[in-house]
Amino acid sequence: MAANLSWAYQAIDKLAQLKIILGDPDGLYHGKRTLTRYEMAVMLARMLDILDQRYAMKNHGEHGGGTPPDMTNFATKGDLNAVKGMIGKGGNGGGTPPDMSNVATKGDLTNLVKKSDLDLIRKMVAEFQTELTTLGVDVDAIKKRLKNVEDRVSKLEDQWNKRLKINGGFNTYVRGNFREDGTSAFRDRDGFVVTGGPGTSGSILADTRALHDLDLNLKATPNDNTTFEANLTVGNYLPYLGGGFGARSDRPGTKVNQDQATTLWSAHMSTGVSLPILGSTGVTVGRIPTQFGAYTFKTPDQDSYFTNQKTDNGSIPTDGFRGNFRIQGINFTTQAGKVNPVNYGFGSANLAPAVMAGAFRGGYVGGLTRANTVGVFGQSGRVGGMNVNQFAGGTANFNVNVLTKFNINASYLTFGGAAQSATAGAPANFDTVNVMAADVSTRLLGVTVVGKYAKSDTMIGSKNVTTKNNEALDVNGQFGRGNFIVSGGYRNVGPYFGAPGAWARVGSFQNPTDIKGAYGKASWNPTNRIELMGSVQDYQGTGKATGLGGLTTNDKIANIGLGAKWQVTGPSSLEVSTESTTYTRAGSGVKPREMFTNIGYRFDFNPASTFRLLYQVADYNGKGNAAFNGSTAGTDNIQKGGVVSGQFSVKF
């Protein structure tokens, strides 16, 4: 066969793999043997007979219609209603789930031809039209038969797309804490006090938690313009994070076992409408996992010891609506809703678990510190913020070509909520936060450059609370060549910056404010099995709020991380890392520090199931500074302990 027909060989090979072609004239398919044009024509003629048989209709209707393959065992709207009924009956996970053993899977359409395959067949018929005519084949009839098959395939694909599709995942977690003799408590990497269960010793087995989290993801397309998606979660992992079903179990004096909860994490419908002026608009209504940006609206990862697809990415479940439209080349997103219908997240004796504005978590600041009552590390009484209840706003995204291509994203969001005062009886701090932000990204000389700016004005009623020293600036770049990647930047976060975002973690600190300085990280693969990693963060105080106990430019935080990963075998890997954070207090003469050393192991049984194991040692030394005691005792200068965690995950 001529060289310019090499595509036909590839087509034959693909169609044979799909079992659309059974073989050449002797009944076999010899992939490497050169076929004549006549043999190709014979195979095409036989193939059309096979397709007719595969898509034979019991009845005759419009476009060759009739009864498609039996799809009675596919999921239906009734199955979804049964799942909804289970939620209504259970409350806390009760109710008997429907029998989903006969629900359709992706493999149910394995042997059905696709429209793209029919296009390939049609091209081959046109190429070998002469040979088919020689065989006595009516080519015009073949084209009509292909059209009939295409109509039937279109109907099947439409039915499949409208069916309810179900997938999900299951995670089971085990965590144990241990303390060395003489240590009454220590703080883990998430900033939580670890004391062990009441009356326990320092043994790992004496303070162990078993957790689980089952995700059921549902997706249906009732028509070409509407999509419904939902996530139903069952388990005790969300309550463990500090939701309304019990305090986090590794905090002192709390129960060992967590309550079970059935949570509708997300449930939303998306459709398209045509509106005056706005034109074609996409609308999403329901419970929508939402985030806008690190310095605008995003929740920090509450748990660094386990991975979870819902809580790790920073999205916040919100009940409301979202609209997307485009005007003059600018993409707009508008959204409004109630925040945190799923009650999990930050929690302490002072604050209910929720999405917080004007607050950060740190191991040495008594929990959460509000924006306009800043204090040096560990200063007591600096607890407060705003519990975000609702929000409204939007973003505009567009490209600008000036010498190079810039992508610009601008946002304005307003948040309302319940003020949390620093001390009992103190006046409310603020009940509104308005955040204005802009991000710019481009690529210059092989370096990806991103600049971020945000400003958060706070108000109480109609009165301004903070309008200055409440800005955040972050400029960073990333460069990669071969097996080496390096990134770094400069960050300056004002003492009164109070957006409900998630912008940085330094040791056990999350969302530090009143800091400025550089950060960076690098990774290098000297071989295809070994990766070396390093990171650094070097901050000092801004010196803009010293009159209110803010940091001076001589107060510093230095964080260094080193790690190595070894791909032991194809499915297994071993990782060793260490992270050290040193705090320098001006005039104190001491440098308290915290250190976490990790040994991690991962084994992938297959692409759908993974096992992870982590052994972490926490080592604190307050150097005699009570603000860095690291425990509730108030007198401990040295705390040593650790965490052992295991996780098994499966996707389906």
N, C-alpha and C positions, 0 to 999 in steps of 0.2 A: 504494500500500500504506500502511496506517496507520502513523503515526509510531512506535507502540509495537512495531512489528515491524522496527525498524531493525537489530536483532541478526541478523535473517534475511539482510539484505543483506550484513552483515559475514561471516556464515557462508558465503554463496554465494561471496564474493570469496576467502575463505581456501581453501575447497574447490576453487575453480578454480585457485588458485596451486599447490595440491598435485596438480592434474590428476586430482582425484577427480570433478569435474564438468567435462564437455566443453563445455557451452554451453547457451543457451536453445533454444526449439523450432525456430529456423531453423538450428541447428547452430553458432551463434556465441555468444560471451558478450559482451554489451554492458554493461560494468560500471556506467555512469552512467544507463542507461535504466531507467525505472520498470517493474518486472515485475508482472503481475497474479498473483493467487493461483492462478489456473488454470495459468499458465505455470510457476509455482514447482512445482506438483504434477506437471506433466509432466516437469520436470527431475529431481524426486525419483524418479519411477518409472524413468526412464532410468538414473539413478545406481545404483539397486539392481541393475539388469541388469549394469552395468559392474563393480560389486563382485563379483557372482556369477562373472563371467568371470575377473576378476583372481585370485580365490581359488578357482577351480574345482578340485575334488578328483578325482584319477584313480580313487581307490578310495573306499569309504564305510565309515565306522567310527563310533565313539562320538562324539556331538555333531557329527556332520557331518564327522568327521575324515577322514583319508586322507593323501595325500602332499603335503606343503607344497612351496613353491618350492625348486629345487635349491640346496642349501647345501654341496655337496661340496667346493667350493673354499675354504671358510672354514677358518680355523686350527683345529687339533684338538690333543688332548693329545699326539698323536704328534709334532707340530711342536715342542711344548715339550720333549719328551724329546730330540728331535734337538738343540735348543739346549743342553740340559744335557750331551749327549754332546760337543758342540763344546768346552764348557768343560773337560770331563775330558780330552779329547785334547790341547787346546792348551797348557795350563799358562801360557804367556806369550803367549797370543793366537793360538796355532796352531789347526789344524783348519779344515775347510771348513764354513761356515754353511749351513743348509738353504735350499732354494729357497723364498722367502717371496713370490714374485711373485703367487701366487694367494690370498694371505691376505685375508680380508674386511676392509673398511674401513668407516668410518662412512657413506659414501655408498651402501653396498650396500642399505640399507633406505630409500633416498630415496623410492621409489615405493610403499612399503607403507603402508597406512592405519594409524593409531594408535588406541588405545582412546579417547583424548580426542576424536578425529574422529568415532568411532562414536557417542559420547554426543551430539555436536552433531547428527548425522544423525537420531538417535532423537528428539531434541527437535523437529526440523523435521517429522518424520512425524506426531508428535502434534499439532502446530499445524495442519497442512494435511490432517488426516484426512478432513474432509468433501469437499474437492476430490478427493482420491485415490479416495474411494468413488464420486464422480460419474464418474470416468474408468473405473470398473469394476475398480479395483484392490482386491484383497483385503488390507485393512490388517492383519488378524491374521496373514496369511501373510507380509506384509512384516516384522512384528515377529519372527516365527520366523526369517526369513532373516537379519535383523540379528543375532539371537542366534547363529546358526550362524557368521556372519562373525566375530563377536566371539570365539567359541571358537577359530576358526582363527588369528585375530590373536594371541590369548593364547599359543597354542602356538609361533607364530613368534617372539614376543618372548621367551618362555622359552628357546627354542633360541639366540637371539641373545645373551641375557644370559649363557648358560653357555659361549659360545665364548671362546676366547683372544683378547684384544684387544692390539694392539701399537702403540705409538707411541714417540717418542723425540726425540732431537736430536743435532746434530753441531756442534762448535765447533772451529775451527782458529785457532791463535794464533801471532803472531810478535812477539818482543820483541827490541829492540836497546838496548844501553847505550853511553853515551859519557862520556868524561872530558875536561875541559879540560886544557891543558898545565900541568904542575906539580902536578897532583892525582894522587896514587898510588891513591886509593880514596875512595869516599864511601858513605854508607848511603842506601838507598832508603826510600820511605815505609813499607815493612813492616819496617824495622830491619835489613835484611840488607846485609852489606858487598858492594859492587860494585867489582871490580877490572878486569873484562874478562878474557877468556881468557888463558891463559899466553902471554906474548910478544906480546900485541896492543898496538896503539896506541889512541889515544882515538877512533878512527873508529867510527861506529855499525855499519857493515857488518862491522867486525872482531870484534864480539861480539854475534852474533845467534842467537837460539834459535827453532826452529820446533816447535810443540807441537800436539797434537790430542786430542780427547776425544769419543768416540762413546758415546751413551747409548741403550740399548734397554730400554724400559719394558714389562713384561708384566703383564697383569691378566686373571684368569679367575674366574668365579663358578660352581663346580661345582653348587651348589644355592642355595636362597634363604637359607641360614644360613651359608654359607662363602664367603670371598673370599681369593684368592691374588694377591699383588703382588710384583714383583721388579724390580730395576734391575741390568742388566749393563753394565759400563763397559769399553771397550777404548781404549787410547791410552797416551801418555806424559805426560799432564798431571799425574796423581796422583803418579807418580814424581818429576816436577819439583818438586812441593811439599815433597819431603823424605821420601818413604816409604822402604820397605826395598829399593828398587831403585836407589838412587843419591842422592847429596846434591843439593840444589837447585843448578841449573846456574849461577846468577849469584853463587855464593859462590866465593871464590878457590881456585884449584888444582883445580877439578873438571872433569869431562869436558863437552864441548860437547853431545853428543847423549845423550838419556835412554833408558833401556830401555823397551821396550813391556811393558804389563801388561794382563792380563784380570782384572777385579775384580768380584766379586759384591758390589755396594755394599749392596743390600738384598734380602731374600727372606723373606717372612713370610706366614703364614696366619692369618686372623681368623675366629672363629666365636663362636656364642653357646651358653652352657650354663646350666642351672639348678642352683644350689648351695644347700645348706642355709643358712639365715639370710640369706645374701647375695642369694638369689633369682636373677633373670636377670642373667647376667654375660657381658660380652664378653671373650674371651680372644684374644690375639695371640701367636704363637710363631714364632721364627726370628730372622733378622737384621733388627733394627728401628732405623732412624734415630731418634735420641732427643735431646731437649733438654727441660729443665724450666724454666729461667729464666736471666736474665742473671747473677744472683748465686748460682746454685746449680749448674747443669750445662749448659754450652753452650761450644762451641769458637769462638775468635776467627776471623775471616776471615783466612786465611793469605796472600791475594793480592789487593791492592787494584787491580791493573792489569787483571785480566780478570774477567769474570762467569762463574759456573758454578752451575747449579741445585743441585748436590749440596753444594758446599763453602761457598757464600756464606751460607746461612741458619743456620749454626751447629749443625746436627744432627750427632750422632756415631753411626756404626754400632755397634750393640751386639748381641751374641748372647745371647738369653734369652727372657723372656716378659713380657707385660703384661696386667693385668686391669683392667676397668672395671665398676663397679657403683654402685648408688644406694641409700642408706638414709636414710629420713626427710628427703628433700629435699636430701641432700648427695651430690655426685658424688665418688666415690673412684677414684683410679688407683694401682695398685701395680705395681712393676716391679723386676726384678732381671736381671743379666746380666754377661757379660764385655765389657769395654770395648776399643774400638779394634782389632777384628779386621782392619780395613783400616788398615795401618800408614803413616799420613801425618800431617803436622802439624809442631809445633815441633821443631826439631833444632839441635844445636850440637855442638862437639867434646866437650862435657861430658855431654850428655843424648841418649838415643835418641829418635827421633821418637815422640810419643805425646800423649795427653791429660794435661795437667799440672795438679796442685793445688799451691797455694802458690807460684806462679811467674808472672812477667809478662815480656813481651818489650819491650825498649827499645833504641834506637839507642846509648845511652850507659851501659849497665850490664853489658856483657860477655855479653849473651845473656839468660839466665833468672835471676831472683832469687827465692830462696825466702822464704816468709812470715816465719819467725822468725829469719832472719839478715839483716834489712833493712840497707840501706846507703844513704848519700847517692848522688846521681847519679854513676855512673861508678866507684864504689868497687870496687876489684879483689877477687877472691876470694869474691864474693857470688853464687855460682852453685849452684843446687840446687833441690830441690823433691821432689814425689812423682809418680812415673809411675803414673797410675791404671790398675789392671788389672781391677777389678770393682766393682760397686755394687749397692745394694738400697735400697728405700724407696718413698715414694709421696707423693701429694698429695690434699688434700680441697678441693673447691670448692663454695661455697654463696653465696646472696644473703641480705642482711639489709635490711629496710625500716624505717629509723628516720629520719623526716623526709624522707629521700630513699633511693634504692636504692644499696646498697653491694654490690660483688662482692668476695668474700674468697677467697684461695687460700693454703693453708698447706701446707708441705712439710717432710719430714724424709728426708734421704738420707745414707747412710754409704758411704764410698769406701775401698777398700783397694788397696794397690799396693806398688811397690818404691821405697824411699827413695833419694834422690840426695843425697849429702853434698857440702858446699861445696868441700872439697879432698880430694885423695887421702889415704886413711888416716884421715880424720875419721870420727867415729861417725855412724851413721844418724840422720837428722833426725826423720822421722815416717813411719809406714806406714799410718795411718788418719786420715781426715778425716770428721768428722760435721758436716753442714750442716743447720741449722734456719732456715726462712725463712717470711715471710708477705708477701703482696701485697694491697693494698686499692685498689680503683678506684671512682670515682663521678663524677657530673656535677653541678656546682654553679654556678648562675647562668651557664650557657652555657660553663663551663670544665670540661674533662675533667681530673680530678685522679687521680694514681696515686702511691701510697706503697709503697716496697719496703724490707724489712728482712731481713738475713741474718746468721747467726753461724756461724763455722767453728771447731770445736774439733779440735785435732790430738792424736794419741797415737802412742806407740811401744810396741807390745805392749799392756799394760794400764795404762801410765803416761801421765798427761796431760802434754802438752808446752805447749800454749797454750790458755788458757781466758779470757784477758782481752785487750783491745785487738785483738780479732779480729772485729769487727762491721762491717757496711756498712749505711748508711742513704741512701736516695735518694727524694726527694720532688719531683715535677714536675707541671706543668700545661700544657695546650694550649688555645688559644683561636683560633677562626677566624671571620672575618666577610668575606663577599664574596671578593675575591681576595687577602686578607691572612691569613696564618697565623703565629702566634707561639707558641713553647713555651719553657719554661725550668724550672730547678729547682736544688736544692741536693744535693750529694753529699758523703758523709763515709765514707771507706774506711780502716779501721784498719791499722796497720803490720803486723799479723800475720794479716790476713784472707787465707785460703788456699783458697777454694772454686774448683773447676775450671770457672769461668764465663767470660763475655765481657761486661764491663760498660762499658768506655770505651776510646777511643783518643784520645790527645793527640799530634798530630804523628806521630812514629814509635813512640811508646809505646803498648802495648796492656796493659790491665788494671793501671793504676798503683795502688799502695797507699800508705798513709801520707799521704793527701792529703784536704783538705776545701775546699769552695768552691762557687761558683755556675757554672752553664752555661746557655746558651740559644741559640736559633736562630730565624730569621724568613725568610719568603718572601713576595714580593709580585708579582702579575701586573698591571702597569700597562696592558697590552694582552693580547689572547689569543695573541700570538706572543712576548712577552717575559716572562721571570721573573727577578727579582732576589733574591739569597740572601745571608744573613749569619749568622755563628755566632761564639760567644765561649765560652771556658772559662777560668776564673780560679781557680787553686787555690793553697793554701799547705800547708806541712807540718802534721801534727797535733801535733807536739811531744811525743808519747807514747812515743817509743823513742829519744830522743837519746843515751842511754847506750850503745846498740848501733849507733850510727852512723845513726840515723834522722833524718828531716827535722825541723828546727826550724820554728817558726811564721814565721820570716823567710825560709825557703827557699820559692820560689814558681815556679809554672809558669803562663804566660799564653799562650793560643792564640787567634788571631783568623783567621777565614776569610771571604772575600768572593767572590761569583761572580755571573755573569749568563748566562742561557740564551736563545738566540734561535731560534725556529722559522722557519728560513729559507724552507722550502717545506713542503708537507704531509708529505712523507716524510723531510725532512732537518732537522737541528738543529745548532747550534754553541754550545759552552759554554766560557767562560773563567773561571778561578778561581785564587785564590791563598790559601795557608795559611801563617801564620807562628807559630812557637812560640819563646818566650823563656824561658830558665831563669835564675833569680836565686839565686845561692849566697850565703848570709849570710857577710859578712866578706871575700868574695873581691874585691869591687869591680868585677867584670866580669859581663856578661850574655850568655853564649853563646846563639846562636839558630840555628834551622834554618828554611828556607823552601822551599816547593814551589809552583811556578807551572805551571798546566795549561791546555792548549788541547785541547779534545775535539770530535770531529765524529761524528755518527751519521746513518746513512741506512737507512731501512726500505724494502727492496725491495717487501715485502708483509708482511702480518701474521705470516708464518712465517719470514722471513729478514731479518737485520739485519747491518749492517757498522758497526764502531766503530773510531775512530782516536784515539790519545792521544799528545800531545807534552808531556813533563814536564821541567822544569828544577829541579834540586836545588841549593840554595845554602846551605852551612854556614859558620859562622864561630865557632870555639871561643874566640875572644878570649884566646888564650894559656893557656887552661885545659886541661891534658892530659886530664882526664876527659871532655872533649867534643871529642876530636880527630876523631871521626867516621870513622876508618879504622883499619886494623891497623898503620899505620906508627908511631903513638904520638907523632909529632912534628908532624903536619900541623895547622895551625890553621884553614886555609881549604880547603874542598873544593868544587869545582863540577863538576857533571856532569848526567846526566839519563837519561831512559828514553823510548824511542819504542815504542809497542805498537799492534798492530792485531788485530782479532778479527772473524771472520765466523761467524755463527750461523744455523742453520736448524732448524726444528721439523717433525716429520712425524708 
